[in-house]
Amino acid sequence: MAHDASAVSAPSGSSAAQSTADPFTPPADSSLWRKDFLLGAATASYQIEGAVHEDGRLPSIWDTFSATPGKVLAGDTGAVACDHYHRWREDVDMLAGLGLEAYRLSIAWPRVMDAAGAPNRKGLDFYKRLLAHLKEQGITTSVTLYHWDLPQHLEDRGGWLNRDTAYRFADYADLMSRELAGSVDAWATLNEPWCSAYLGYGNGHHAPGLADGRFATQAMHHLLLAHGLAVPVLRANDPASLKGIVANMGRGTPNTESREDRRAAHLFEVQHNAWILDPLLKGEYPRDLFDLWPGTEPLVLDGDMRTISAPLDFLGVNYYFRTNVESDGAQGFREVPLAGVERTQMGWEVHPDGLRDLLVGFRQTYANLPPIYITENGMASDDKVTDGQVDDTQRIAFLKRHLAAVDQAIKAGVDVRGYFLWSLMDNFEWAFGYERRFGIVHVDYATQKRTLKRSAQLVAKFLKERNARSS
Ligand code: FCB
């Protein structure tokens, strides 16, 4: 069933699903045709579940933040979102109907544990049912433990600025991996620690909304420590699964070839990538980070870096855009937006080569680079349903070009094993609320009706063809 795209009903009158040469299908020599290259879709708990007061779920920092006037566009919150907490079964069936082979989801920490650390059975049962149904449908499950919805009671005690939160996270990882062992193929500890640390504590764009550079580096250290403490716990409780982490990676390019601008681009990538990858893969923070942000060295205790750099089974890479930068005339960089380039609804530049270049660069920089999954890639567009159809032409080209970039990286020797579209369906896009639509499935938030966009139909068509060839 999971591989049966015939369950997808294309709207009548759509010829795209029938045509052979379509704007999505990869060329014949693409690695994407390999059956062992996993193709899936991703979501995250706070962005889709809703039901924030149900079955004993406690408040998270995103409930608090989104309820604070001025923090989220149009005052949107995740209170209802895609109502996935109630519609999970049909959402999984939709995913399976598209022929997608893998699903990346996250667990809402405040749904499954109370403030004293005791399990919340009702919350746990939700994920047990969800994972069991995914397994029934033959779908590979990738579970992220922390996609930003920190329990508010932990934030009240300092959140990621408090070292104790890292130990609480290890307790949470312990509970989850004892309860869910056997139904998770891959565990990711954190999603995008850069966003949690920098946007959450460094510039205040995300929950909890604090803005201090010193906070950002300390929060990052505790996030990475939380990851490092959780990995051995996950290994002990669920040995058969993969363990890794998901990070957003940024491509910085110099505005000119001057030495200053090239240094600026280097610092951009240090701040976005090496800040996370060096501790994980080299066991140290990049020194350049503290040239960029003098005086922000975090408090690191003996043994922390060893804990943080425990070997990983995979690295999840999230990629969206590149940033063109120049020297700011002092220690750092500033963005120089390029004119005349293609952009998405987010204003992000479409730049598939950045994904390839990052992957190839990481392979050169880190001798111990683990196997890679692209755990998020996609784009927002202002999609509308017209006569039952959503013609998301820009997204189709975007996906095709980024998958081609992944193929190029594989051919250059990078071990990329899979790709998850962001996102399965339109959802709560953090500080941008519901205005920005990233899904391959359209969600009408008034009725909760799901409509397959043309991108979803073309992905399904490709997967069906790929399946037919290899069977
Ligand atoms: C990433 C987040 C994900 C989604 C995309 C667009 O930074 O991990 O939840 O919001 O951006």
Residues whose N, C-alpha, C, O or C-beta is under 5 A from the ligand:
A	BS01	FCB	A44 E192
